[in-house]
């Protein structure tokens, strides 16, 4: 018998029919003898509908009151699932974040979890009940409802699993696991049986949308085994866990991530003086623009060209800031490019294998794909290329690092 925390996202509870299917799934685990805590999102689209209602009243809704309204979405789904379980003869009880006492700070719309009172949940589990908890929400020290922001329900699930020392936290979604890359781009992409927290963090930060970064960080910090599963298809999913011991089977590369949402800015002819990087990036940071990759090249005339990437949505804002900086420091010009993409290879196996980056560059060179920027860490290599070559690059790298799955047999 295991203690399992299961989290179901908005598409998994998007209709009464789907809530009934979730109830059937939960009942199967319960009948097998497992103790279950189930965390739910609001029905798909419901949070956006509630936000839209708020904005019909006010262009800038008070953050505290916005949390009050958007938190009602999960209250509906937890009550419906508890009803569906009780109808099936499974004792169940639903709780909002406030009732469970998921204590957060007071940063409305993006609160952080500080503490969870697990006594009520443990008492219910001991009494044989399935506990259904609203994701995405908590309460601050003043008794005000708070919400956790993007990916909040995943974070709730992981936090409860950590507090309860659960055997596993299962994240049910619309994919059946974590793949070596996006199967829509590479048909031969394989589902990974296992991936480390480190690798998953890199994959999430580099464009993989399977899990939110925050929930992976939380799981890694508290060593909560995470498993990504499909809501309505049976299968083992992908287990995300601590770094396993090195073995002969350890792959060098676990996956290939990519991001189309990047833009590149270059400030040319900058006087090459101490502190120039701060003079360029300081105003960018002060404008709350996040910089990703950075390259600096020094020319023979004692000037430097400084290039960096930002999210494409921030491009025009960053360009305006950079042009002001160029005038102030006497740079020659500012140029930009929004037709770029970032491709990254990720794997803890890089630590013990030399030549991984050169293998990547060779694979891209064979396809005549020019590399504009390079960034490396202990377990990843990222490159910026022209966006039009993105899918070709991903397929070439997937094959070069032997990630392609064998031809699937008909089922």
C-alpha positions as CSV (number, residue, x, y, z in Angstrom):
1,X,0.0,0.0,0.0
2,X,1.3,3.4,-1.0
3,X,0.5,7.0,-0.3
4,X,0.0,8.7,-3.7
5,X,-0.8,12.3,-4.5
6,X,-2.5,12.6,-7.9
7,X,-2.9,15.9,-9.7
8,X,-5.4,16.3,-12.6
9,X,-5.2,19.4,-14.9
10,X,-8.0,21.5,-16.5
11,X,-8.5,19.3,-19.6
12,X,-8.7,16.2,-17.3
13,X,-11.7,17.7,-15.5
14,X,-13.0,19.8,-18.4
15,X,-16.5,18.2,-18.3
16,X,-18.8,16.1,-16.1
17,X,-17.9,13.1,-18.3
18,X,-14.2,13.6,-17.7
19,X,-14.7,14.1,-14.0
20,X,-16.6,10.8,-13.9
21,X,-13.6,9.2,-15.7
22,X,-11.2,10.6,-13.1
23,X,-13.4,9.2,-10.4
24,X,-13.2,5.8,-12.0
25,X,-9.4,6.0,-12.2
26,X,-9.1,7.2,-8.5
27,X,-11.4,4.3,-7.5
28,X,-9.1,1.8,-9.1
29,X,-6.1,3.0,-7.1
30,X,-8.3,3.1,-3.9
31,X,-9.5,-0.5,-4.5
32,X,-5.8,-1.6,-4.9
33,X,-5.3,-0.4,-1.3
34,X,-3.5,2.9,-1.9
35,X,-4.1,6.0,0.2
36,X,-4.9,8.9,-2.1
37,X,-4.8,12.7,-2.1
38,X,-6.2,14.2,-5.3
39,X,-5.4,17.7,-6.4
40,X,-7.5,19.4,-9.1
41,X,-7.3,22.4,-11.4
42,X,-10.4,24.3,-12.5
43,X,-12.2,23.1,-15.6
44,X,-10.3,24.0,-18.7
45,X,-11.1,27.6,-19.7
46,X,-12.8,28.4,-16.4
47,X,-10.0,30.5,-14.9
48,X,-9.8,32.6,-18.0
49,X,-13.6,33.1,-17.9
50,X,-13.4,34.3,-14.3
51,X,-10.5,36.7,-15.1
52,X,-12.6,38.0,-18.0
53,X,-15.5,38.6,-15.7
54,X,-13.3,40.6,-13.3
55,X,-11.9,42.7,-16.2
56,X,-15.4,43.5,-17.3
57,X,-15.8,45.3,-14.0
58,X,-12.2,46.7,-13.8
59,X,-9.4,47.0,-16.2
60,X,-7.0,46.4,-13.3
61,X,-8.8,44.2,-10.8
62,X,-7.5,44.5,-7.2
63,X,-5.1,41.5,-6.8
64,X,-6.7,40.4,-3.6
65,X,-10.2,40.4,-5.1
66,X,-9.0,38.7,-8.3
67,X,-7.7,35.8,-6.1
68,X,-11.1,35.5,-4.5
69,X,-12.9,35.1,-7.8
70,X,-10.4,32.9,-9.6
71,X,-10.1,30.5,-6.7
72,X,-13.8,29.5,-7.1
73,X,-13.0,27.4,-10.2
74,X,-11.2,24.7,-8.3
75,X,-13.9,24.7,-5.6
76,X,-16.4,23.5,-8.3
77,X,-14.2,20.6,-9.5
78,X,-13.2,19.3,-6.1
79,X,-16.8,19.1,-4.9
80,X,-17.9,17.4,-8.2
81,X,-15.2,14.8,-7.9
82,X,-15.9,14.1,-4.2
83,X,-19.6,13.6,-5.2
84,X,-18.6,11.3,-8.0
85,X,-16.4,9.2,-5.7
86,X,-19.1,9.0,-3.0
87,X,-21.6,7.8,-5.6
88,X,-19.1,5.0,-6.4
89,X,-19.0,4.0,-2.7
90,X,-15.6,5.6,-2.1
91,X,-15.6,7.8,1.0
92,X,-14.2,11.2,0.0
93,X,-14.0,14.8,1.3
94,X,-13.1,18.0,-0.6
95,X,-11.1,20.9,0.8
96,X,-10.1,24.3,-0.5
97,X,-6.6,25.6,0.1
98,X,-7.9,27.6,3.0
99,X,-9.5,24.5,4.7
100,X,-6.4,22.4,4.4
101,X,-4.4,25.4,5.5
102,X,-1.9,25.8,2.7
103,X,-0.2,28.8,4.2
104,X,1.4,31.2,1.7
105,X,2.9,34.7,1.7
106,X,0.7,37.6,0.7
107,X,1.8,38.0,-2.9
108,X,-1.6,37.8,-4.5
109,X,-1.8,36.2,-7.9
110,X,1.8,34.7,-7.5
111,X,1.9,33.5,-3.9
112,X,4.6,31.2,-2.5
113,X,3.8,28.3,-0.2
114,X,5.3,28.7,3.3
115,X,3.8,25.8,5.2
116,X,1.1,23.1,5.0
117,X,-0.9,21.8,7.9
118,X,-1.1,18.1,7.1
119,X,-3.0,16.9,10.2
120,X,-6.5,17.2,8.8
121,X,-5.5,15.2,5.6
122,X,-3.7,12.5,7.7
123,X,-6.8,12.1,9.9
124,X,-9.0,11.7,6.8
125,X,-6.6,9.2,5.2
126,X,-6.5,7.2,8.4
127,X,-10.3,7.1,8.4
128,X,-10.2,5.6,4.9
129,X,-11.2,8.7,2.9
130,X,-9.9,10.0,-0.4
131,X,-8.9,13.6,0.2
132,X,-9.6,16.0,-2.7
133,X,-7.8,19.3,-2.5
134,X,-8.1,22.5,-4.6
135,X,-4.9,23.2,-6.5
136,X,-3.6,26.7,-7.3
137,X,-4.7,28.3,-4.0
138,X,-3.8,28.9,-0.4
139,X,-4.4,31.4,2.4
140,X,-2.1,34.0,3.9
141,X,-1.6,34.9,7.6
142,X,-4.4,37.4,7.4
143,X,-6.9,34.8,6.2
144,X,-7.0,36.2,2.7
145,X,-7.3,33.8,-0.2
146,X,-4.2,33.6,-2.4
147,X,-3.4,32.0,-5.7
148,X,0.0,30.5,-6.8
149,X,0.2,31.8,-10.3
150,X,1.1,29.9,-13.5
151,X,1.6,26.1,-12.9
152,X,0.1,26.5,-9.4
153,X,-1.9,23.3,-9.3
154,X,1.3,21.3,-10.1
155,X,3.0,23.1,-7.3
156,X,0.2,22.3,-4.9
157,X,0.4,18.6,-5.8
158,X,4.2,18.5,-5.2
159,X,4.0,20.5,-2.0
160,X,1.4,18.2,-0.5
161,X,3.4,15.2,-1.6
162,X,6.4,16.7,0.2
163,X,4.5,17.5,3.3
164,X,2.9,14.1,3.5
165,X,6.1,12.3,2.5
166,X,4.1,10.6,-0.3
167,X,5.6,7.6,-2.2
168,X,4.9,9.4,-5.5
169,X,3.3,12.5,-6.9
170,X,1.5,11.7,-10.2
171,X,0.8,14.5,-12.6
172,X,-1.9,13.6,-15.1
173,X,-2.0,15.6,-18.3
174,X,-2.8,15.3,-22.0
175,X,0.5,13.6,-22.8
176,X,1.6,10.1,-21.7
177,X,5.1,11.2,-20.5
178,X,8.2,13.2,-21.2
179,X,9.6,12.6,-24.7
180,X,13.1,12.9,-26.1
181,X,11.7,15.8,-28.1
182,X,8.3,17.1,-29.4
183,X,6.7,14.1,-31.3
184,X,5.0,16.6,-33.5
185,X,8.4,17.6,-34.8
186,X,10.1,14.2,-34.8
187,X,7.9,11.3,-35.4
188,X,10.5,8.9,-33.9
189,X,10.6,10.7,-30.6
190,X,10.7,8.2,-27.7
191,X,8.9,8.4,-24.3
192,X,11.5,8.4,-21.6
193,X,11.0,5.9,-18.8
194,X,13.0,8.0,-16.4
195,X,14.6,11.4,-16.3
196,X,16.5,13.3,-13.5
197,X,15.2,16.4,-11.8
198,X,18.2,18.3,-13.3
199,X,17.4,17.2,-16.8
200,X,13.7,18.0,-16.4
201,X,14.5,21.4,-15.1
202,X,16.6,22.2,-18.1
203,X,14.0,20.7,-20.5
204,X,11.3,22.8,-18.9
205,X,13.3,26.0,-18.9
206,X,14.3,25.5,-22.5
207,X,10.8,25.1,-23.9
208,X,9.4,21.7,-22.9
209,X,5.8,22.5,-21.7
210,X,5.1,19.2,-20.0
211,X,5.7,20.5,-16.4
212,X,6.1,23.9,-14.9
213,X,9.6,24.8,-13.7
214,X,8.4,25.7,-10.3
215,X,6.9,22.3,-9.5
216,X,10.0,20.5,-10.7
217,X,12.2,22.8,-8.6
218,X,10.0,22.0,-5.6
219,X,10.1,18.3,-6.3
220,X,13.9,18.3,-6.6
221,X,14.3,20.3,-3.4
222,X,12.3,17.9,-1.3
223,X,13.1,14.7,-3.4
224,X,9.5,14.0,-4.3
225,X,9.3,11.3,-7.1
226,X,7.3,12.8,-9.9
227,X,5.5,10.8,-12.5
228,X,3.9,12.3,-15.7
229,X,1.0,10.2,-16.9
230,X,-1.8,10.5,-19.5
231,X,-5.2,11.2,-17.9
232,X,-7.2,8.7,-20.0
233,X,-4.7,6.3,-21.5
234,X,-3.0,3.5,-19.5
235,X,0.8,3.4,-19.4
236,X,3.8,3.8,-17.1
237,X,4.5,7.4,-18.0
238,X,7.8,9.0,-17.1
239,X,9.4,9.0,-13.7
240,X,11.3,12.1,-12.7
241,X,13.6,11.4,-9.8
242,X,17.1,11.9,-8.3
243,X,20.2,11.2,-10.4
244,X,20.6,7.5,-10.7
245,X,24.0,5.9,-10.4
246,X,26.1,5.8,-13.6
247,X,25.6,2.7,-15.6
248,X,26.7,1.3,-18.9
249,X,23.2,2.1,-20.2
250,X,23.3,5.8,-19.2
251,X,22.5,7.8,-22.4
252,X,24.7,10.8,-23.1
253,X,21.7,12.9,-24.2
254,X,18.2,12.5,-22.7
255,X,16.4,15.0,-24.9
256,X,16.3,17.9,-27.2
257,X,14.4,21.0,-26.3
258,X,13.7,24.0,-28.5
259,X,12.2,27.4,-28.2
260,X,10.8,29.5,-31.0
261,X,10.0,32.5,-28.8
262,X,13.4,34.2,-28.8
263,X,14.7,37.4,-30.4
264,X,18.3,38.6,-30.8
265,X,19.7,42.1,-30.3
266,X,23.2,43.4,-31.1
267,X,24.8,46.7,-30.1
268,X,27.8,47.3,-32.3
269,X,30.9,49.5,-32.0
270,X,30.7,49.9,-28.2
271,X,33.9,51.5,-26.6
272,X,35.7,48.5,-25.0
273,X,36.0,49.9,-21.5
274,X,35.6,48.3,-18.1
275,X,32.0,48.0,-17.0
276,X,30.6,48.1,-20.5
277,X,28.5,44.9,-20.0
278,X,26.8,46.5,-17.0
279,X,26.1,49.7,-19.0
280,X,24.4,47.7,-21.6
281,X,22.5,45.1,-19.5
282,X,21.8,47.3,-16.4
283,X,19.1,49.3,-18.2
284,X,17.7,46.1,-19.7
285,X,17.4,44.5,-16.2
286,X,16.0,47.7,-14.8
287,X,13.2,47.5,-17.4
288,X,12.4,44.0,-16.0
289,X,13.5,42.3,-19.2
290,X,15.0,38.8,-18.8
291,X,18.1,38.1,-20.8
292,X,18.9,34.6,-22.0
293,X,22.1,34.1,-24.0
294,X,25.0,36.6,-24.2
295,X,28.0,36.8,-26.6
296,X,30.6,39.6,-26.7
297,X,33.2,40.0,-29.4
298,X,36.1,42.5,-29.2
299,X,37.2,44.1,-32.6
300,X,40.7,45.3,-33.6
301,X,39.7,49.0,-33.2
302,X,39.2,48.7,-29.4
303,X,35.4,48.4,-29.8
304,X,33.2,45.5,-28.9
305,X,30.0,44.0,-30.3
306,X,27.6,42.8,-27.7
307,X,24.8,40.4,-28.5
308,X,22.0,38.9,-26.3
309,X,18.7,37.2,-26.6
310,X,15.3,38.0,-25.0
311,X,11.8,36.7,-25.2
312,X,10.2,37.7,-28.5
313,X,7.4,39.5,-26.6
314,X,10.0,41.8,-25.0
315,X,11.9,42.5,-28.3
316,X,10.5,46.0,-29.1
317,X,10.8,47.1,-25.5
318,X,14.4,45.8,-25.2
319,X,15.3,47.4,-28.6
320,X,14.1,50.8,-27.4
321,X,16.1,50.6,-24.2
322,X,19.2,49.5,-26.1
323,X,18.9,52.3,-28.6
324,X,18.9,54.8,-25.7
325,X,21.9,53.1,-24.2
326,X,23.7,53.2,-27.6
327,X,23.3,57.0,-27.8
328,X,24.5,57.4,-24.2
329,X,27.7,55.3,-24.6
330,X,28.6,56.3,-28.2
331,X,27.9,52.9,-29.8
332,X,27.7,52.7,-33.6
333,X,24.4,51.0,-34.1
334,X,21.7,48.6,-32.8
335,X,20.5,45.7,-34.9
336,X,18.0,43.0,-34.2
337,X,16.6,39.7,-35.4
338,X,13.2,38.1,-34.5
339,X,13.6,35.1,-36.8
340,X,15.8,33.0,-34.6
341,X,15.2,29.9,-32.5
342,X,17.1,28.1,-29.7
343,X,17.9,24.4,-29.9
344,X,19.3,22.6,-26.9
345,X,20.6,19.1,-26.1
346,X,20.2,18.0,-22.5
347,X,21.7,15.1,-20.5
348,X,23.5,14.3,-17.3
349,X,25.6,11.9,-19.4
350,X,27.5,14.9,-20.7
351,X,29.4,15.0,-17.5
352,X,31.3,11.9,-18.3
353,X,31.5,12.1,-22.1
354,X,33.9,14.5,-23.9
355,X,33.1,15.9,-27.4
356,X,29.4,16.2,-27.0
357,X,29.3,19.8,-28.2
358,X,31.5,19.0,-31.2
359,X,29.2,16.2,-32.1
360,X,26.3,18.6,-32.0
361,X,28.1,21.1,-34.2
362,X,29.1,18.5,-36.7
363,X,25.4,17.3,-37.0
364,X,24.3,20.9,-37.7
365,X,27.2,21.5,-40.1
366,X,26.2,18.5,-42.2
367,X,22.8,20.1,-42.7
368,X,24.5,23.5,-43.5
369,X,22.9,25.1,-40.5
370,X,24.8,28.1,-39.2
371,X,25.3,28.6,-35.5
372,X,24.9,32.2,-34.4
373,X,25.3,31.8,-30.6
374,X,26.4,29.1,-28.2
375,X,25.7,28.6,-24.5
376,X,26.8,25.7,-22.3
377,X,26.3,24.3,-18.8
378,X,27.3,21.1,-17.2
379,X,24.4,19.1,-18.7
380,X,23.3,21.2,-21.7
381,X,24.5,22.8,-24.9
382,X,22.2,25.5,-26.5
383,X,22.6,27.1,-29.9
384,X,20.8,29.9,-31.6
385,X,20.0,29.3,-35.3
386,X,17.7,30.8,-38.0
387,X,14.2,29.9,-37.2
388,X,13.5,28.4,-40.6
389,X,16.0,25.6,-39.8
390,X,14.6,24.7,-36.4
391,X,12.8,21.5,-37.3
392,X,15.6,20.3,-39.5
393,X,18.1,20.9,-36.7
394,X,16.0,19.0,-34.1
395,X,15.5,16.0,-36.4
396,X,19.3,16.0,-37.3
397,X,20.3,16.1,-33.6
398,X,17.7,13.5,-32.6
399,X,19.3,11.1,-35.1
400,X,22.9,12.0,-34.4
401,X,22.5,11.2,-30.7
402,X,20.7,8.0,-31.4
403,X,17.4,9.1,-29.8
404,X,15.2,7.8,-32.6
405,X,12.8,5.1,-31.6
406,X,12.6,1.9,-33.7
407,X,9.6,1.8,-36.1
408,X,6.5,1.3,-34.0
409,X,4.6,-1.9,-34.4
410,X,0.9,-1.6,-35.2
411,X,-1.1,-2.0,-32.0
